[in-house]
Amino acid sequence: MAGILAYSAGRAGPLSMEPSVGLSTEYSSNPYLESEAARSVTDEALVANAPIHYDLDAAHFSLTPSVRYADSSSYASLASNYFHLNGNATFSGDLSTLALTTAFGRDSSLFQSGLSSNGIGVRTDSSSAQLDWQRYLTQRTILTLDAGWNRVLYNDNGLSTGLVDYRYVSLASSLSYSVDERSNAQISANAGQYTALNGITGSKNYGLQVGYGRQLTEIWTMSTSLGYTRADNSEKIFEDPSMVGSTQVGPILLGTVESSQTGPVYSAGVSRRGERVDISASASRAFVPSGFQFLSRQDVASLSLTYTYSERWKYNAKLNYQETATPAANSELFTVHYFSGQLSAQWYWTPQWIISLQTTWNQLRYDVAVPVSAQSTGASLQITRQFLRIDL
């Protein structure tokens, strides 16, 4: 550390900050996504973040605290009061790159999750760490190794929401080969372990995928991958000792029930990056932790369009569909369909002042014996003051 400080003393401004602060007001007709007795919510909030960067020739560090404080103290408000602290450290060499990313956050389980927790806002404390290593084996071949860890704690006993504290650990490796200047092929393998912190349920997943990417033109690119994954689930079965006349204190472990989820996983995307118009479309399937008993199979499709009208005006439209299927204790799938649309406009009043207007539409449907659905519309206005880089 002393060597780094001595080296950086002779350089101009390696430590800097680019803070911003904003005021927002939001309205939603049904932010809880309730099927009956929908309740509209309006709140005003202060939003601030302060990215701090420390840049050397071969090492880069960043720390970004961000906070949202609303006049409503509920974690079921439109976007919830939240505090996030994200960090990143990157070390680059001639042939390899090592990156460490960490994140800590406190917000709501309902915040843009596309999942249900029975209309109840739950405070969520999350922490994660990701280590990525990339090395050029040859001019055309790149080896990548990734390791991840994350933990989520809910301020709830799970009885009213079904959410359970969990920890998820993952490992992945990929080998990419540049076929030519525009194309590359990839093969990857991954494994993970999902553990409910109540000790009752858990999942182990394994997967293998092959992929292909190509620069179609100067502005169009595409990428695809296809593979197969397996998730082995386990659940401990307990019995109340009072039901069998036992004097044992605490529940009696009867055994463990095992099941599995198998099937294809995939991802496909195409994007256009032009001077004024940017377009991206993607679709994917993966097994992900969601806060319920086991890993959830998640299908996502999205479409985004950005139009830069001038130096001061930018418009954006987004469509998103998400289907999340989670095995229940009886091995049946509990499926949730989530649709969302968004239209937004940004006006750069000055290089430092930005005014954003956004409208949203959300719809949720549960696949149960009697299907249940709910929908919500909303609008928000935010004024942001972006400060210029400050050398520290």
PEPEBEL-V736966 format. One record per pair of residues at least 12 apart in sequence whose C-alpha atoms are under 10 Angstrom apart, sorted by the first residue. I is the first residue (numbers start at 0). J is the second residue. Records with the same first field share a line. If there is no record, write none. Layout:
I->J ; J
This chain:
3->55 ; 58
6->55
7->53 ; 54 ; 55 ; 56
10->54 ; 55
11->390
12->53 ; 54 ; 55 ; 389 ; 390 ; 391
13->52 ; 53 ; 54 ; 55 ; 56 ; 59 ; 390 ; 391
14->51 ; 52 ; 53 ; 54 ; 55 ; 60 ; 61 ; 389 ; 390 ; 391
15->50 ; 51 ; 52 ; 53 ; 54 ; 61 ; 388 ; 389 ; 390 ; 391
16->49 ; 50 ; 51 ; 52 ; 53 ; 61 ; 62 ; 63 ; 386 ; 387 ; 388 ; 389 ; 390 ; 391
17->48 ; 49 ; 50 ; 51 ; 52 ; 63 ; 385 ; 386 ; 387 ; 388 ; 389 ; 390
18->47 ; 48 ; 49 ; 50 ; 51 ; 63 ; 64 ; 65 ; 384 ; 385 ; 386 ; 387 ; 388 ; 389
19->46 ; 47 ; 48 ; 49 ; 50 ; 65 ; 351 ; 352 ; 383 ; 384 ; 385 ; 386 ; 387
20->45 ; 46 ; 47 ; 48 ; 49 ; 65 ; 66 ; 67 ; 352 ; 382 ; 383 ; 384 ; 385 ; 386
21->44 ; 45 ; 46 ; 47 ; 48 ; 67 ; 352 ; 353 ; 354 ; 381 ; 382 ; 383 ; 384 ; 385
22->43 ; 44 ; 45 ; 46 ; 47 ; 67 ; 68 ; 69 ; 354 ; 380 ; 381 ; 382 ; 383 ; 384
23->42 ; 43 ; 44 ; 45 ; 46 ; 67 ; 69 ; 354 ; 355 ; 356 ; 379 ; 380 ; 381 ; 382 ; 383
24->41 ; 42 ; 43 ; 44 ; 45 ; 69 ; 77 ; 378 ; 379 ; 380 ; 381 ; 382
25->40 ; 41 ; 42 ; 43 ; 44 ; 76 ; 77 ; 78 ; 356 ; 357 ; 358 ; 377 ; 378 ; 379 ; 380 ; 381
26->39 ; 40 ; 41 ; 42 ; 43 ; 76 ; 77 ; 358 ; 359 ; 376 ; 377 ; 378 ; 379 ; 380
27->39 ; 40 ; 41 ; 42 ; 76 ; 77 ; 358 ; 359 ; 360 ; 361 ; 375 ; 376 ; 377 ; 378 ; 379
28->40 ; 41 ; 360 ; 374 ; 375 ; 376 ; 377 ; 378
29->77 ; 118 ; 361 ; 362 ; 373 ; 374 ; 375 ; 376 ; 377
30->75 ; 76 ; 77 ; 78 ; 109 ; 110 ; 118 ; 120 ; 361 ; 373 ; 374 ; 375 ; 376 ; 377
31->75 ; 76 ; 77 ; 109 ; 115 ; 116 ; 117 ; 118 ; 119 ; 120 ; 373 ; 374 ; 375
32->109 ; 114 ; 115 ; 116 ; 117 ; 118 ; 119 ; 361 ; 362 ; 363 ; 364 ; 372 ; 373 ; 374 ; 375
33->115 ; 117 ; 118 ; 119 ; 363 ; 371 ; 372 ; 373 ; 374 ; 375
34->118 ; 363 ; 364 ; 371 ; 372 ; 373 ; 374
35->371 ; 372 ; 373
37->118 ; 373 ; 374 ; 375
38->375
39->77 ; 375 ; 376 ; 377
40->71 ; 75 ; 76 ; 77 ; 377
41->70 ; 71 ; 76 ; 77 ; 377 ; 378 ; 379
42->69 ; 70 ; 71 ; 76 ; 77 ; 78 ; 79 ; 379
43->68 ; 69 ; 70 ; 71 ; 77 ; 379 ; 380 ; 381
44->66 ; 67 ; 68 ; 69 ; 70 ; 71 ; 78 ; 79 ; 80 ; 381
45->66 ; 67 ; 68 ; 69 ; 70 ; 80 ; 381 ; 382 ; 383
46->65 ; 66 ; 67 ; 68 ; 69 ; 80 ; 81 ; 381 ; 382 ; 383
47->64 ; 65 ; 66 ; 67 ; 68 ; 82 ; 383 ; 384 ; 385
48->63 ; 64 ; 65 ; 66 ; 67 ; 82 ; 83 ; 84 ; 385
49->62 ; 63 ; 64 ; 65 ; 66 ; 84 ; 386
50->62 ; 63 ; 64 ; 65 ; 84 ; 85 ; 86 ; 388
51->63 ; 64 ; 86 ; 388 ; 389 ; 390 ; 391
52->86 ; 87 ; 88 ; 390 ; 391
53->88 ; 391
54->88 ; 89
55->90
56->90 ; 91 ; 92
57->89 ; 90 ; 91 ; 92 ; 93 ; 96
58->88 ; 89 ; 90 ; 91 ; 92 ; 96 ; 97 ; 98
59->87 ; 88 ; 89 ; 90 ; 91 ; 98
60->86 ; 87 ; 88 ; 89 ; 90 ; 98 ; 99 ; 100
61->85 ; 86 ; 87 ; 88 ; 89 ; 100
62->84 ; 85 ; 86 ; 87 ; 88 ; 100 ; 101 ; 102
63->83 ; 84 ; 85 ; 86 ; 87 ; 102
64->82 ; 83 ; 84 ; 85 ; 86 ; 102 ; 103 ; 104
65->81 ; 82 ; 83 ; 84 ; 85 ; 104
66->80 ; 81 ; 82 ; 83 ; 84 ; 104 ; 105 ; 106
67->79 ; 80 ; 81 ; 82 ; 83 ; 106
68->80 ; 81 ; 82
69->81
73->107 ; 120 ; 121 ; 122
74->105 ; 106 ; 107 ; 108 ; 109 ; 110 ; 119 ; 120 ; 121 ; 122 ; 123
75->106 ; 107 ; 108 ; 109 ; 110 ; 118 ; 119 ; 120 ; 121 ; 122
76->107 ; 109 ; 110 ; 120
77->107 ; 109 ; 110 ; 111 ; 120 ; 377 ; 379
78->106 ; 107 ; 108 ; 109 ; 110 ; 111
79->105 ; 106 ; 107 ; 108 ; 109 ; 110 ; 120 ; 121 ; 122
80->105 ; 106 ; 107 ; 110 ; 122
81->104 ; 105 ; 106 ; 107 ; 110 ; 122 ; 123 ; 124
82->103 ; 104 ; 105 ; 106 ; 124
83->102 ; 103 ; 104 ; 105 ; 106 ; 124 ; 125 ; 126
84->101 ; 102 ; 103 ; 104 ; 105 ; 126
85->100 ; 101 ; 102 ; 103 ; 104 ; 126 ; 127 ; 128
86->99 ; 100 ; 101 ; 102 ; 103 ; 128
87->99 ; 100 ; 101 ; 102 ; 128 ; 129 ; 130
88->100 ; 101 ; 130
89->131 ; 132
90->132
91->133
92->134
93->134 ; 135
94->133 ; 134 ; 135 ; 136 ; 137 ; 138 ; 141
95->132 ; 133 ; 134 ; 135 ; 136 ; 141 ; 142 ; 143
96->131 ; 132 ; 133 ; 134 ; 135 ; 143
97->130 ; 131 ; 132 ; 133 ; 134 ; 143 ; 144 ; 145
98->129 ; 130 ; 131 ; 132 ; 133 ; 145
99->128 ; 129 ; 130 ; 131 ; 132 ; 146 ; 147
100->127 ; 128 ; 129 ; 130 ; 131 ; 147
101->126 ; 127 ; 128 ; 129 ; 130 ; 147 ; 148 ; 149
102->125 ; 126 ; 127 ; 128 ; 129 ; 149
103->124 ; 125 ; 126 ; 127 ; 128 ; 149 ; 150 ; 151
104->123 ; 124 ; 125 ; 126 ; 127 ; 151
105->122 ; 123 ; 124 ; 125 ; 126 ; 151 ; 152 ; 153
106->120 ; 121 ; 122 ; 123 ; 124 ; 125 ; 153
107->119 ; 120 ; 121 ; 122 ; 123 ; 124 ; 153 ; 154
108->120 ; 121 ; 122 ; 123 ; 124 ; 151 ; 153 ; 154 ; 162 ; 289 ; 290
109->121 ; 122 ; 123
110->123
111->339
112->289 ; 321 ; 337
113->319 ; 320 ; 321 ; 322 ; 323 ; 335 ; 336 ; 337 ; 338 ; 339 ; 361 ; 362 ; 363
114->289 ; 290 ; 321 ; 322 ; 323 ; 334 ; 335 ; 336 ; 337 ; 363 ; 365
115->160 ; 161 ; 162 ; 335 ; 336 ; 337 ; 363 ; 364 ; 365
116->157 ; 159 ; 160 ; 161 ; 162 ; 290 ; 291
117->159 ; 160 ; 161 ; 162
118->159 ; 160
119->155 ; 159 ; 160
120->154 ; 155 ; 160
121->152 ; 153 ; 154 ; 155 ; 160 ; 162
122->152 ; 153 ; 154 ; 155
123->151 ; 152 ; 153 ; 154 ; 155 ; 164
124->150 ; 151 ; 152 ; 153 ; 154 ; 164
125->149 ; 150 ; 151 ; 152 ; 153 ; 164 ; 165 ; 166
126->148 ; 149 ; 150 ; 151 ; 152 ; 166
127->147 ; 148 ; 149 ; 150 ; 151 ; 166 ; 167 ; 168
128->146 ; 147 ; 148 ; 149 ; 150 ; 168
129->145 ; 146 ; 147 ; 148 ; 149 ; 168 ; 169 ; 170
130->144 ; 145 ; 146 ; 147 ; 148 ; 170
131->143 ; 144 ; 145 ; 146 ; 147 ; 171 ; 172
132->144 ; 145 ; 146 ; 172
133->145 ; 172 ; 173 ; 174
134->174
135->174 ; 175
136->174 ; 176
137->176
138->176 ; 177
139->175 ; 176 ; 177 ; 178 ; 179 ; 180 ; 183
140->174 ; 175 ; 176 ; 177 ; 178 ; 183 ; 184 ; 185
141->173 ; 174 ; 175 ; 176 ; 177 ; 185
142->172 ; 173 ; 174 ; 175 ; 176 ; 185 ; 187
143->171 ; 172 ; 173 ; 174 ; 175 ; 187
144->170 ; 171 ; 172 ; 173 ; 174 ; 187 ; 188 ; 189
145->169 ; 170 ; 171 ; 172 ; 173 ; 189
146->168 ; 169 ; 170 ; 171 ; 172 ; 189 ; 190 ; 191
147->167 ; 168 ; 169 ; 170 ; 171 ; 191
148->166 ; 167 ; 168 ; 169 ; 170 ; 191 ; 192
149->165 ; 166 ; 167 ; 168 ; 169 ; 193 ; 288
150->164 ; 165 ; 166 ; 167 ; 168 ; 193 ; 194 ; 195 ; 196
151->163 ; 164 ; 165 ; 166 ; 167 ; 195 ; 196 ; 288 ; 289 ; 290
152->164 ; 165 ; 166 ; 196 ; 290
153->165 ; 290
157->290 ; 291
160->290 ; 291
161->290 ; 291 ; 292
162->195 ; 289 ; 290 ; 291 ; 292
163->194 ; 195 ; 196 ; 197 ; 200 ; 289 ; 290 ; 291 ; 292 ; 293
164->194 ; 195 ; 196 ; 197 ; 198 ; 289 ; 290 ; 291 ; 292
165->193 ; 194 ; 195 ; 196 ; 197 ; 198 ; 200 ; 201 ; 288 ; 289 ; 290 ; 291 ; 292 ; 293
166->192 ; 193 ; 194 ; 195 ; 196 ; 201 ; 288 ; 290
167->191 ; 192 ; 193 ; 194 ; 195 ; 201 ; 202 ; 203 ; 287 ; 288 ; 294
168->190 ; 191 ; 192 ; 193 ; 194 ; 203
169->189 ; 190 ; 191 ; 192 ; 193 ; 203 ; 204 ; 205
170->188 ; 189 ; 190 ; 191 ; 192 ; 205
171->187 ; 188 ; 189 ; 190 ; 191 ; 205 ; 206 ; 207
172->186 ; 187 ; 188 ; 189 ; 190 ; 207
173->185 ; 186 ; 187 ; 188 ; 189 ; 207 ; 208 ; 209
174->186 ; 187 ; 188 ; 209
175->187 ; 209 ; 210 ; 211
176->211
177->211 ; 212 ; 213
178->211 ; 212 ; 213
179->213
180->213 ; 214
181->212 ; 213 ; 214 ; 215 ; 216 ; 217 ; 220
182->211 ; 212 ; 213 ; 214 ; 215 ; 220 ; 221 ; 222
183->210 ; 211 ; 212 ; 213 ; 214 ; 222
184->209 ; 210 ; 211 ; 212 ; 213 ; 222 ; 223 ; 224
185->208 ; 209 ; 210 ; 211 ; 212 ; 223 ; 224
186->207 ; 208 ; 209 ; 210 ; 211 ; 224 ; 225 ; 226
187->206 ; 207 ; 208 ; 209 ; 210 ; 224 ; 226
188->205 ; 206 ; 207 ; 208 ; 209 ; 226 ; 227 ; 228
189->204 ; 205 ; 206 ; 207 ; 208 ; 228
190->203 ; 204 ; 205 ; 206 ; 207 ; 228 ; 229 ; 230
191->203 ; 204 ; 205 ; 206 ; 230 ; 286 ; 287
192->204 ; 205 ; 230 ; 231 ; 288 ; 294
193->230 ; 232 ; 287 ; 288 ; 290 ; 292 ; 293 ; 294
194->233 ; 288 ; 292 ; 293 ; 294
195->234 ; 288 ; 290 ; 291 ; 292 ; 293
198->234 ; 235
199->233 ; 234 ; 235 ; 236 ; 237 ; 255 ; 292
200->232 ; 233 ; 234 ; 235 ; 236 ; 255 ; 256 ; 257 ; 291 ; 292 ; 293 ; 328
201->230 ; 231 ; 232 ; 233 ; 234 ; 235 ; 257 ; 292 ; 293 ; 294
202->229 ; 230 ; 231 ; 232 ; 233 ; 234 ; 257 ; 258 ; 259 ; 260 ; 288 ; 292 ; 293 ; 294 ; 295
203->229 ; 230 ; 231 ; 232 ; 233 ; 259 ; 293 ; 294
204->228 ; 229 ; 230 ; 231 ; 232 ; 259 ; 260 ; 261 ; 286 ; 287 ; 294
205->227 ; 228 ; 229 ; 230 ; 231 ; 261 ; 286
206->226 ; 227 ; 228 ; 229 ; 230 ; 261 ; 262 ; 263 ; 264 ; 285 ; 286
207->225 ; 226 ; 227 ; 228 ; 229 ; 263 ; 264
208->224 ; 225 ; 226 ; 227 ; 228 ; 263 ; 264 ; 265 ; 266
209->223 ; 224 ; 225 ; 226 ; 227 ; 265
210->222 ; 223 ; 224 ; 225 ; 226 ; 265 ; 266 ; 267
211->223 ; 224 ; 225 ; 267
212->224 ; 267 ; 268 ; 269
213->269
214->269 ; 270
215->269 ; 270 ; 271
216->271
217->271 ; 272 ; 273
218->270 ; 271 ; 272 ; 273 ; 274 ; 277
219->269 ; 270 ; 271 ; 272 ; 273 ; 277 ; 278 ; 279
220->268 ; 269 ; 270 ; 271 ; 272 ; 279
221->267 ; 268 ; 269 ; 270 ; 271 ; 279 ; 280 ; 281
222->266 ; 267 ; 268 ; 269 ; 270 ; 281
223->265 ; 266 ; 267 ; 268 ; 269 ; 281 ; 282 ; 283
224->264 ; 265 ; 266 ; 267 ; 268 ; 283
225->263 ; 264 ; 265 ; 266 ; 267 ; 283 ; 284
226->262 ; 263 ; 264 ; 265 ; 266 ; 284
227->261 ; 262 ; 263 ; 264 ; 265 ; 285
228->260 ; 261 ; 262 ; 263 ; 264 ; 265 ; 285 ; 286
229->259 ; 260 ; 261 ; 262 ; 263 ; 264 ; 286
230->258 ; 259 ; 260 ; 261 ; 262 ; 286 ; 293 ; 294 ; 295 ; 296
231->257 ; 258 ; 259 ; 260 ; 261 ; 293 ; 294
232->256 ; 257 ; 258 ; 259 ; 260 ; 292 ; 293 ; 294 ; 326 ; 330
233->255 ; 256 ; 257 ; 258 ; 259 ; 292 ; 293 ; 328
234->254 ; 255 ; 256 ; 257 ; 258 ; 292 ; 293 ; 328
235->252 ; 253 ; 254 ; 255 ; 256 ; 257
236->250 ; 251 ; 252 ; 253 ; 254 ; 255 ; 256 ; 328
237->249 ; 250 ; 251 ; 252 ; 253 ; 254 ; 255
238->250 ; 251 ; 252 ; 253 ; 254
239->251 ; 252
240->252
256->328
257->330
258->326 ; 328 ; 329 ; 330
259->326 ; 330
260->286 ; 294 ; 295 ; 296 ; 325 ; 326 ; 330
261->286 ; 296
262->284 ; 285 ; 286 ; 296
263->284 ; 285
264->283 ; 284 ; 285 ; 286 ; 296 ; 297 ; 298
265->282 ; 283 ; 284 ; 285 ; 298
266->281 ; 282 ; 283 ; 284 ; 285 ; 298 ; 299 ; 300
267->280 ; 281 ; 282 ; 283 ; 284 ; 300
268->280 ; 281 ; 282 ; 283 ; 300 ; 301 ; 302
269->281 ; 282 ; 302
270->302 ; 303 ; 304
271->304
272->305
273->305 ; 306 ; 307
274->306 ; 307
275->305 ; 306 ; 307 ; 308 ; 309 ; 313
276->304 ; 305 ; 306 ; 307 ; 308 ; 313 ; 314 ; 315
277->303 ; 304 ; 305 ; 306 ; 307 ; 315
278->302 ; 303 ; 304 ; 305 ; 306 ; 315 ; 316
279->301 ; 302 ; 303 ; 304 ; 305 ; 317
280->300 ; 301 ; 302 ; 303 ; 304 ; 317 ; 318 ; 319
281->299 ; 300 ; 301 ; 302 ; 303 ; 319
282->298 ; 299 ; 300 ; 301 ; 302 ; 319 ; 320 ; 321
283->297 ; 298 ; 299 ; 300 ; 301 ; 321
284->296 ; 297 ; 298 ; 299 ; 300 ; 321 ; 322 ; 323
285->297 ; 298 ; 299 ; 323
286->298 ; 323 ; 324 ; 325
287->323 ; 325
288->325
289->323 ; 324 ; 325
291->325 ; 326 ; 327
292->325 ; 326 ; 327 ; 328
293->325 ; 326 ; 327 ; 328
294->323 ; 324 ; 325 ; 326
295->322 ; 323 ; 324 ; 325 ; 326 ; 332 ; 333 ; 334
296->322 ; 323 ; 324 ; 325 ; 326 ; 332 ; 334
297->321 ; 322 ; 323 ; 324 ; 325 ; 334 ; 335 ; 336
298->320 ; 321 ; 322 ; 323 ; 324 ; 336
299->319 ; 320 ; 321 ; 322 ; 323 ; 337
300->318 ; 319 ; 320 ; 321 ; 322 ; 338
301->317 ; 318 ; 319 ; 320 ; 321 ; 338 ; 339 ; 340
302->316 ; 317 ; 318 ; 319 ; 320 ; 340
303->315 ; 316 ; 317 ; 318 ; 319 ; 340 ; 341
304->316 ; 317 ; 318 ; 342
305->317 ; 343 ; 344
306->344
307->344 ; 345
309->346 ; 347
310->346 ; 347 ; 348 ; 349 ; 350
311->345 ; 346 ; 347 ; 348 ; 349 ; 350 ; 353
312->344 ; 345 ; 346 ; 347 ; 348 ; 353 ; 354
313->343 ; 344 ; 345 ; 346 ; 347 ; 355
314->342 ; 343 ; 344 ; 345 ; 346 ; 355 ; 356 ; 357
315->341 ; 342 ; 343 ; 344 ; 345 ; 357
316->340 ; 341 ; 342 ; 343 ; 344 ; 357 ; 358
317->339 ; 340 ; 341 ; 342 ; 343 ; 359
318->338 ; 339 ; 340 ; 341 ; 342 ; 359 ; 360
319->337 ; 338 ; 339 ; 340 ; 341 ; 361
320->336 ; 337 ; 338 ; 339 ; 340 ; 361 ; 362
321->335 ; 336 ; 337 ; 338 ; 339 ; 363
322->334 ; 335 ; 336 ; 337 ; 338 ; 363 ; 364 ; 365
323->335 ; 336 ; 337 ; 365
324->336 ; 366
332->366 ; 367
333->365 ; 366 ; 367
334->364 ; 365 ; 366 ; 367
335->363 ; 364 ; 365 ; 366 ; 367 ; 371 ; 372
336->362 ; 363 ; 364 ; 365 ; 366 ; 372
337->361 ; 362 ; 363 ; 364 ; 365 ; 372 ; 373 ; 374
338->360 ; 361 ; 362 ; 363 ; 364 ; 374
339->359 ; 360 ; 361 ; 362 ; 363 ; 374 ; 375 ; 376
340->358 ; 359 ; 360 ; 361 ; 362 ; 376
341->357 ; 358 ; 359 ; 360 ; 361 ; 376 ; 377 ; 378
342->356 ; 357 ; 358 ; 359 ; 360 ; 378
343->355 ; 356 ; 357 ; 358 ; 359 ; 378 ; 379 ; 380
344->356 ; 357 ; 358 ; 380
345->357 ; 381 ; 382
346->382
347->383
348->382
349->384 ; 385
350->384 ; 385 ; 386 ; 387
351->383 ; 384 ; 385 ; 386 ; 387
352->382 ; 383 ; 384 ; 385 ; 386
353->381 ; 382 ; 383 ; 384 ; 385
354->380 ; 381 ; 382 ; 383 ; 384
355->379 ; 380 ; 381 ; 382 ; 383
356->378 ; 379 ; 380 ; 381 ; 382
357->377 ; 378 ; 379 ; 380 ; 381
358->376 ; 377 ; 378 ; 379 ; 380
359->375 ; 376 ; 377 ; 378 ; 379
360->374 ; 375 ; 376 ; 377 ; 378
361->373 ; 374 ; 375 ; 376 ; 377
362->374 ; 375 ; 376
363->375
